Amino acid sequence: MRRKIAYPLLALGMTAGATLTVASPASAHGYVSSPPSRQALCASGAVSDCGQIQFEPQSVEGPKGLKSCDGGVSQFSVLSDESRNWPAKAVGSSVNFSWVLTARHKTSTWDYFIGGTKVATFDDGGAQPAAVVNHTVDLSKFPGRQKVLAVWNIADTANAFYNCVDLNIGGSSSSTPTTAPTTSAPTTAPTATTPPSATTPTKAPATTAPTSTTTAPPAAGGSAWAPGVSYKTGDVVTFNGVRYQTRQSHTSIVSWEPSIYTLALWLPL
């Protein structure tokens, strides 16, 4: 009797041919980086003990129509854990949401919700977005602490990407005085003093050459890229002998090297 030995991967490769691909978290897909979404906070280390999402904040993908922070993905359920007291970013009433896309899927709409209310939608009509996408949303009707659900609906699949962003709308981390401080006039006039008598120095003071206070400019190549650094838009780094400029403010992590996220986070110079 002949034994039948199954080779599922080989069979799949033979039938699928060149269409066989292996999904890689590092290549997909997109998330809200500013104001920081919950997965962005986990990736930067601002919130600890997040599990797998800290390594792939761009991967919260689930069926369209959900209203959950984790996109229905059990391994990312920490994003829906309200007991973690997620830090809320203080913002004004008009908020700019910035997405970083590591895979630029054709897009139907970008939707923003507070509670069950859709507060904004942006229709791309199936176009391919840029590597960095920005939307300005009016949240003036929702003052105070709010959780915004930002959804990226893909045009040619049944899926969407989900991000929850915690905000303190209309809040401020600094304050300015409402009135200028008052100054009081002196109660008595200052008394005149007799200038000291001039004396002739017995020895001329020694003079020394002034020391230079100018510091050398930073190296034209920029500092070496490193994980755990908060980079601002426009910062220049070097990585593997190549200079890159930051396209989007973010905190770097291992596996987000400039050579991997070229055009999404970095622009080669």
Secondary structure per residue as TSV (DSSP state, phi and psi in degrees):
chain	resnum	aa	ss	phi	psi
A	1	M	-	360.0	129.3
A	2	R	-	-80.1	136.8
A	3	R	-	-84.7	139.1
A	4	K	-	-99.7	121.8
A	5	I	-	-112.6	122.8
A	6	A	-	-90.6	133.7
A	7	Y	-	-122.9	78.5
A	8	P	H	-60.3	-40.0
A	9	L	H	-69.8	-38.8
A	10	L	H	-65.9	-44.2
A	11	A	H	-61.4	-40.9
A	12	L	H	-63.7	-41.3
A	13	G	H	-64.5	-36.3
A	14	M	H	-71.9	-34.8
A	15	T	H	-83.3	-36.4
A	16	A	H	-83.5	-25.3
A	17	G	G	61.7	-134.5
A	18	A	G	-71.3	-9.7
A	19	T	G	-82.4	-7.9
A	20	L	-	-70.3	123.9
A	21	T	-	-133.0	157.5
A	22	V	-	-113.9	124.8
A	23	A	-	-68.3	138.7
A	24	S	-	-129.6	124.0
A	25	P	G	-56.9	-30.2
A	26	A	G	-70.0	-16.6
A	27	S	G	-101.9	-4.1
A	28	A	-	-134.8	141.3
A	29	H	-	-156.2	-59.5
A	30	G	E	-178.3	153.6
A	31	Y	E	-158.4	162.6
A	32	V	E	-82.9	118.9
A	33	S	E	-96.9	-24.9
A	34	S	E	-150.8	128.2
A	35	P	T	-55.7	151.9
A	36	P	T	-63.7	125.0
A	37	S	-	-71.9	172.3
A	38	R	H	-61.9	-39.6
A	39	Q	H	-69.9	-30.2
A	40	A	H	-67.5	-38.8
A	41	L	H	-62.8	-39.1
A	42	C	H	-67.4	-43.4
A	43	A	H	-65.1	-34.5
A	44	S	H	-81.9	-12.4
A	45	G	T	89.5	1.1
A	46	A	S	-64.8	-29.6
A	47	V	S	-121.6	129.0
A	48	S	-	-99.2	171.4
A	49	D	-	55.9	49.7
A	50	C	-	-96.5	-9.9
A	51	G	G	78.5	-149.3
A	52	Q	G	-62.1	-29.4
A	53	I	G	-61.8	-24.1
A	54	Q	G	-64.9	-22.0
A	55	F	T	-95.9	-16.2
A	56	E	-	-144.8	65.4
A	57	P	G	-63.2	-17.4
A	58	Q	G	-84.4	2.5
A	59	S	G	-108.6	17.7
A	60	V	-	-82.3	85.0
A	61	E	E	-116.8	134.2
A	62	G	E	-154.7	178.9
A	63	P	E	-60.5	149.8
A	64	K	T	-64.3	151.7
A	65	G	T	94.8	-1.3
A	66	L	-	-77.7	162.3
A	67	K	-	-127.5	32.2
A	68	S	-	-112.2	150.6
A	69	C	T	-71.6	-25.6
A	70	D	T	-98.1	2.4
A	71	G	T	62.9	19.5
A	72	G	T	76.3	11.5
A	73	V	-	-95.0	115.7
A	74	S	G	-61.0	-35.6
A	75	Q	G	-71.3	-11.8
A	76	F	G	-109.3	18.2
A	77	S	G	-61.3	-19.7
A	78	V	G	-57.3	-28.6
A	79	L	G	-67.3	-20.5
A	80	S	G	-100.2	7.3
A	81	D	-	-85.0	100.0
A	82	E	G	-74.5	-12.7
A	83	S	G	-74.8	-8.3
A	84	R	G	-80.5	-5.1
A	85	N	-	53.0	61.3
A	86	W	-	-58.2	132.7
A	87	P	-	-64.5	137.9
A	88	A	-	-104.2	130.8
A	89	K	E	-80.2	128.8
A	90	A	E	-75.7	123.8
A	91	V	E	-136.6	168.7
A	92	G	-	-81.8	-167.2
A	93	S	S	-80.2	-19.5
A	94	S	E	-112.1	122.1
A	95	V	E	-120.9	133.7
A	96	N	E	-97.2	116.7
A	97	F	E	-97.0	126.8
A	98	S	E	-116.3	122.0
A	99	W	E	-100.1	139.7
A	100	V	E	-107.1	122.5
A	101	L	E	-109.7	121.0
A	102	T	S	-95.3	-10.0
A	103	A	S	-144.9	118.8
A	104	R	-	-90.5	78.3
A	105	H	-	-70.8	144.7
A	106	K	-	-57.6	139.9
A	107	T	E	-121.5	136.6
A	108	S	E	-89.0	-65.6
A	109	T	E	-142.1	161.0
A	110	W	E	-115.9	121.9
A	111	D	E	-120.0	146.4
A	112	Y	E	-128.2	130.5
A	113	F	E	-127.1	146.5
A	114	I	E	-126.1	118.0
A	115	G	T	63.5	-130.6
A	116	G	T	-97.9	9.7
A	117	T	E	-100.5	127.1
A	118	K	E	-80.4	119.4
A	119	V	E	-98.9	-17.1
A	120	A	E	-164.9	150.4
A	121	T	E	-144.2	143.3
A	122	F	E	-127.9	118.9
A	123	D	E	-97.9	116.7
A	124	D	-	-92.9	-10.5
A	125	G	T	62.0	29.2
A	126	G	T	87.5	5.6
A	127	A	-	-76.7	158.5
A	128	Q	-	-84.9	125.7
A	129	P	-	-78.1	169.0
A	130	A	-	-74.7	173.9
A	131	A	S	-70.2	-26.6
A	132	V	E	-125.6	126.1
A	133	V	E	-121.5	133.0
A	134	N	E	-123.4	138.4
A	135	H	E	-132.0	134.6
A	136	T	E	-101.9	123.1
A	137	V	E	-121.3	131.4
A	138	D	E	-83.6	114.1
A	139	L	-	-115.4	24.3
A	140	S	T	-63.5	-22.1
A	141	K	T	-84.2	1.2
A	142	F	S	-131.4	62.7
A	143	P	-	-69.8	159.4
A	144	G	E	90.7	-166.5
A	145	R	E	-73.6	127.3
A	146	Q	E	-142.0	154.5
A	147	K	E	-109.8	116.6
A	148	V	E	-97.7	127.5
A	149	L	E	-97.8	115.4
A	150	A	E	-104.3	127.9
A	151	V	E	-125.2	129.8
A	152	W	E	-108.0	107.4
A	153	N	E	-90.7	121.2
A	154	I	E	-81.0	141.2
A	155	A	S	-77.6	-38.1
A	156	D	S	-108.4	16.6
A	157	T	S	-137.3	173.4
A	158	A	S	-90.6	10.6
A	159	N	E	-109.2	167.3
A	160	A	E	-143.1	164.7
A	161	F	E	-112.7	139.3
A	162	Y	E	-120.3	137.8
A	163	N	E	-140.7	134.9
A	164	C	E	-109.0	132.5
A	165	V	E	-123.8	120.3
A	166	D	E	-92.7	125.9
A	167	L	E	-130.9	151.8
A	168	N	E	-110.8	93.2
A	169	I	E	-77.4	126.1
A	170	G	T	82.6	1.6
A	171	G	-	-82.1	167.4
A	172	S	-	-149.0	143.4
A	173	S	S	-92.7	-3.9
A	174	S	-	-140.7	159.9
A	175	S	-	-135.5	154.4
A	176	T	-	-117.3	146.8
A	177	P	-	-63.9	143.2
A	178	T	S	-80.9	-24.1
A	179	T	S	-131.3	150.1
A	180	A	-	-74.2	143.1
A	181	P	-	-64.6	143.3
A	182	T	-	-90.4	150.3
A	183	T	-	-117.2	142.4
A	184	S	-	-106.2	144.5
A	185	A	-	-73.4	147.5
A	186	P	-	-64.7	143.9
A	187	T	S	-76.6	-25.8
A	188	T	S	-131.5	149.0
A	189	A	-	-74.3	144.8
A	190	P	-	-67.6	143.1
A	191	T	-	-85.6	144.5
A	192	A	-	-73.8	144.1
A	193	T	-	-117.8	148.9
A	194	T	-	-81.6	125.7
A	195	P	-	-64.0	145.8
A	196	P	-	-65.4	148.8
A	197	S	-	-71.0	141.9
A	198	A	-	-72.9	140.6
A	199	T	-	-125.5	148.3
A	200	T	-	-92.0	124.3
A	201	P	-	-67.1	140.7
A	202	T	S	-77.7	-19.4
A	203	K	S	-147.0	132.8
A	204	A	-	-66.6	137.5
A	205	P	-	-65.8	144.7
A	206	A	-	-73.2	141.7
A	207	T	-	-107.2	144.7
A	208	T	-	-125.3	150.0
A	209	A	-	-67.1	135.9
A	210	P	-	-64.5	143.1
A	211	T	-	-85.3	147.1
A	212	S	-	-74.6	135.6
A	213	T	-	-106.4	2.9
A	214	T	-	-83.6	130.2
A	215	T	-	-96.2	150.4
A	216	A	-	-66.9	140.2
A	217	P	-	-66.8	156.6
A	218	P	-	-62.9	155.4
A	219	A	-	-58.2	140.2
A	220	A	T	-62.2	-25.4
A	221	G	T	-78.1	-11.4
A	222	G	-	81.7	165.9
A	223	S	E	-76.3	159.9
A	224	A	E	-70.4	137.6
A	225	W	-	-61.9	143.1
A	226	A	-	-148.8	149.4
A	227	P	T	-73.5	155.5
A	228	G	T	79.2	16.6
A	229	V	-	-109.8	136.4
A	230	S	E	-87.3	107.5
A	231	Y	E	-96.7	139.0
A	232	K	-	-100.9	156.0
A	233	T	T	-55.6	127.6
A	234	G	T	101.4	-15.3
A	235	D	-	-62.8	145.2
A	236	V	E	-113.9	133.7
A	237	V	E	-132.8	168.4
A	238	T	E	-119.4	143.7
A	239	F	E	-149.4	121.4
A	240	N	T	53.2	39.8
A	241	G	T	80.9	3.4
A	242	V	E	-114.1	139.4
A	243	R	E	-90.9	138.2
A	244	Y	E	-132.0	149.7
A	245	Q	E	-117.0	136.5
A	246	T	E	-69.4	127.9
A	247	R	S	-92.7	-21.4
A	248	Q	S	-146.7	127.9
A	249	S	-	-59.0	134.8
A	250	H	E	-168.2	165.4
A	251	T	E	-103.9	123.1
A	252	S	-	-72.8	148.8
A	253	I	-	-136.8	162.1
A	254	V	T	-61.0	136.6
A	255	S	T	89.8	0.3
A	256	W	-	-109.7	34.0
A	257	E	-	-61.4	150.6
A	258	P	T	-55.0	-33.4
A	259	S	T	-70.6	-20.2
A	260	I	T	-88.3	-46.0
A	261	Y	S	-101.3	38.8
A	262	T	B	-59.8	136.4
A	263	L	T	77.0	-30.2
A	264	A	T	-77.2	-49.4
A	265	L	T	-116.3	-23.4
A	266	W	E	-130.7	147.1
A	267	L	E	-118.9	118.8
A	268	P	E	-63.4	141.1
A	269	L	-	-106.6	360.0
